Amino acid sequence: MASKKKLKRDIRRLEAALQDAERKREQFRIRFKMLKKDHEKLGNAAERVVEKTRKKVGNLSDVLGLTNLELAESKIEGTALKKRIVDLLQENREKEQRIVELQNQASEAPQVKGKAVGRAKVSGLATAQRQAWKRHQFLQDRFEFHVEHGLDKVQARLAANSDLVSKFGEEAGYSDDQLDGILM
């Protein structure tokens, strides 16, 4: 009886752990979606900055009739216009640096695979439950086998436990008290 209560308590604990794992999986999935959206926003913002910069640079070079803005800066005589070009060049460099920084951050961001991680946690718990159930079924089957072949219940329990240990390893075995509770 005490062993049945213990098994029920263990089952409740495993069910609670499964629910907790699924709750964490859902939270992880939501966080992953948010990170993915942020990553897309950064990429879109970087593309917009590059496009604006290209338009500005293209417009300036069209006006000046030059392809190299650095060359244009040195050839312009007017100080106000020269200062404006220098400011635009500086702004352009800062934006390009920001783009590079954003791209580096995006590439260095950990690549998270939410579904796979969530499945691994749930799968690990489910696998443990299946293995425990498999061992219990094996023990029960071997006990019935030994009883059917003429052993009394005490000897059949010990023989079934011995079979369990030989098949699943030393850690799978039960004590005499546990066997009494499991196999009646």
C-alpha positions in Angstrom: 0.0 0.0 0.0 2.7 2.4 1.0 4.5 1.6 -2.3 1.4 2.4 -4.3 1.1 5.7 -2.6 4.7 6.3 -3.3 4.2 5.4 -7.0 1.2 7.7 -7.2 3.2 10.5 -5.6 6.0 9.9 -8.1 3.5 10.0 -10.9 2.1 13.3 -9.7 5.6 14.7 -9.4 6.4 13.7 -12.9 3.2 15.2 -14.2 4.0 18.4 -12.4 7.5 18.4 -13.9 6.0 17.8 -17.3 3.6 20.7 -16.9 6.4 22.9 -15.7 8.6 21.9 -18.7 5.7 22.7 -21.1 5.2 26.1 -19.4 8.9 26.9 -19.8 8.8 25.7 -23.4 5.9 28.1 -24.1 7.8 31.0 -22.4 10.9 30.1 -24.4 8.9 30.1 -27.6 7.5 33.5 -26.9 10.9 34.9 -26.1 12.3 33.4 -29.3 9.6 35.1 -31.3 10.4 38.4 -29.7 14.1 38.0 -30.4 13.3 37.0 -34.0 11.2 40.1 -34.5 13.9 42.3 -32.9 16.5 40.8 -35.3 14.3 41.5 -38.3 13.7 45.1 -37.1 17.4 45.6 -36.8 18.0 44.2 -40.2 15.3 46.4 -41.7 16.6 49.5 -39.9 20.1 48.8 -41.2 18.8 48.4 -44.7 16.9 51.7 -44.5 20.0 53.6 -43.2 22.1 52.1 -46.0 19.5 53.1 -48.6 19.2 56.7 -47.2 22.9 57.0 -47.2 23.2 55.8 -50.7 20.6 58.3 -51.9 22.4 61.2 -50.1 25.7 60.2 -51.5 24.3 59.6 -55.0 22.6 63.1 -54.9 25.7 64.8 -53.8 27.9 63.1 -56.4 25.3 64.0 -59.1 25.4 67.7 -58.1 29.1 67.8 -57.9 29.7 65.6 -60.9 32.2 63.5 -59.0 32.2 59.9 -57.8 34.5 60.2 -54.8 33.1 62.4 -52.0 36.5 62.7 -50.4 37.9 64.2 -53.6 34.8 66.5 -53.8 35.5 67.7 -50.2 39.1 68.9 -51.2 38.0 70.6 -54.4 35.1 72.7 -53.1 36.0 76.4 -52.5 33.1 77.6 -50.3 33.6 77.1 -46.6 29.9 76.7 -45.8 29.4 74.2 -48.5 32.7 72.5 -47.6 31.6 72.3 -43.9 28.2 70.8 -45.0 29.9 68.2 -47.1 32.3 67.3 -44.2 29.4 67.0 -41.8 27.5 64.8 -44.3 30.6 62.6 -44.7 31.0 62.3 -41.0 27.3 61.5 -40.6 27.7 58.9 -43.4 30.7 57.3 -41.7 28.9 57.2 -38.3 25.9 55.5 -40.0 28.1 53.0 -41.7 29.8 52.2 -38.4 26.4 51.8 -36.8 25.3 49.5 -39.6 28.4 47.4 -39.1 27.8 47.3 -35.3 24.2 46.2 -35.8 25.2 43.6 -38.3 27.9 42.3 -35.9 25.4 42.2 -33.1 22.9 40.3 -35.2 25.5 37.8 -36.3 26.8 37.3 -32.8 23.3 36.9 -31.3 22.9 33.3 -30.1 21.1 31.3 -32.6 18.2 29.8 -30.6 16.1 27.0 -31.8 13.2 27.1 -29.4 11.2 24.2 -30.7 14.1 21.8 -30.6 15.1 22.8 -27.0 11.6 22.6 -25.8 11.1 19.2 -27.4 14.4 17.9 -25.9 13.2 18.8 -22.3 9.8 17.2 -22.8 11.3 14.3 -24.7 13.8 13.7 -21.8 11.0 13.6 -19.3 8.8 11.5 -21.5 11.7 9.1 -22.1 12.3 8.8 -18.4 8.6 8.0 -17.8 8.6 5.4 -20.6 11.8 3.8 -19.3 10.3 3.6 -15.7 7.1 2.1 -17.1 9.1 -0.4 -19.2 11.1 -1.5 -16.2 8.0 -1.8 -14.0 6.2 -3.9 -16.7 9.3 -6.1 -17.1 9.4 -6.7 -13.4 5.7 -7.5 -13.2 6.0 -9.9 -16.2 9.0 -11.7 -14.8 7.3 -12.0 -11.4 4.3 -13.6 -13.0 6.5 -15.9 -15.1 8.4 -17.2 -12.0 5.1 -17.7 -10.0 3.6 -19.6 -12.9 6.7 -21.8 -13.0 6.3 -22.9 -9.4 8.3 -20.4 -7.3 6.6 -19.0 -4.2 6.0 -15.2 -4.2 9.0 -14.3 -2.1 11.4 -16.2 -4.4 9.6 -15.0 -7.5 10.0 -11.4 -6.4 13.8 -11.9 -5.8 14.1 -13.8 -9.2 12.2 -11.0 -11.0 14.4 -8.4 -9.4 17.5 -10.3 -10.4 16.2 -10.5 -14.0 15.5 -6.7 -13.9 19.0 -6.0 -12.7 20.6 -8.2 -15.3 18.6 -6.6 -18.1 18.6 -2.9 -17.1 21.6 -2.6 -14.8 22.2 -2.3 -11.0 20.5 1.1 -10.6 17.2 -0.5 -11.9 16.9 -3.0 -9.0 14.7 -2.6 -6.0 15.1 -3.3 -2.3 13.1 -6.1 -0.6 10.7 -3.6 0.9 10.1 -1.9 -2.4 9.5 -5.3 -4.0 7.0 -6.2 -1.4 5.1 -3.0 -2.2 5.3 -3.3 -6.0 4.7 -7.1 -6.3 2.0 -8.4 -4.0 
